[in-house]
């Protein structure tokens, strides 16, 4: 079983897992030290542009242009 778990490593090298882990026996693990804080999964630009794009996407011309991708009714 391979599983990725987020953790924090403090200045003294102590590892703190960010979720509980229960294993049937001791396992080996690899630790990858990341340079930066995690980036949000959705960019701020995308969130800010959503209302403007939604207005454009909701036009009848857009529905017609993309109708070939819709399932048959």
Buried (B, 14 or more C-beta within 10 A) or exposed (E): EEEEEEBEEEEEEEEEEEEEEEEEEEEEEEEEEEEEEEEEEEEEEEEEEEEEEEEEEEEEEEEEEEEEEEEEE
